[in-house]
Amino acid sequence: MNAPLLHLSAEDVRRVLPMRDAIEAMRDAFAQLSRGEVTLPTRVRLNAPREHGVALIMPCHSAALKMFSLKMATVFLDNPQRGLPAIQSTVLLADGSTGTQLAVVDGASLTAIRTGAASGLATDLLARTDASVLAVIGTGVQARAQLEAVCCVRRIRLARVYGRNAEAAERFAHEMSKQLGITVERSASTAEAIKDADVICTATSSTTALFADADVPRGAHINAVGSYRPDMVEIPSATICRARMVVDHHVSAMEEAGDLLAPLRAGLIDETHFRLELGSIVLGTNPGRVSADEIIIFKSVGVAIQDLCAAVHALSNARTMGIGTDLQPKERS
């Protein structure tokens, strides 16, 4: 008998996919990607300009896991005014040997966790081992996941958060201090937030650089996850040019990473500046941090193998824990 088709809600996903597990799932995801075991088409964008929205379609196949995944995410920026989330998504998981559909997973919670986990993995591989001060720019769901993930791999004693909405930033600081048991403070500016920071996480929808290159501390590691379109930018071009760049997927970065495409189009760098993929560092074919003073940037646009591996891990834990809703129709007696 086939396994039942399981639905995992947002609450279910948070229960069955703790951040430390998700980081290990990302280690496997990026290793598969660099070994060439993944079929990963560039995501399809379907624009709805009159409604200020877009649908993103992300298919994937893992030869190693013998699994298919398909994510549909929608982004409608006017939704908060309607009392709806701006980003909504669903991930469908199917057996790669039989085609049997296995799970329907809440994509928003899965995406937040796996994106945070990718930054946690990058921080583990690329940040200084004594990193203890973290700056987070952004106050949304993803910013929270970034903070949690970094705290899983480094002993963070102080985190600073900056957001354009001071009230939201204060709430973020209070709630995350309580959740993680560390000191989280609101900063009045991005310059104040990143001062002396060992790790910097940017999780915004900005179209202009969030801080000045001169304010970036020596030896900092930056996780830049907010920009996923060519017109979005979080990191100054000058910082991109002088940093050691690591990307989640070179092909996807060439299509979508505005942080990298801006200096590339200006002739400040060439494509070789961001050919290094995180998976090659996971596999040991390229080194992680080579000096305490170098600035390293992990630029992530998000790739579907992350969704697939996170969903597989979540499904396995859900079956073990007896969590989720069976969507398989019951046979009539």
Order of alpha helices (4+ residues) and beta strands (2+ residues): beta-alpha-alpha-beta-beta-beta-beta-beta-beta-alpha-beta-alpha-beta-alpha-beta-alpha-beta-beta-alpha-beta-alpha-alpha-alpha-beta-alpha-beta
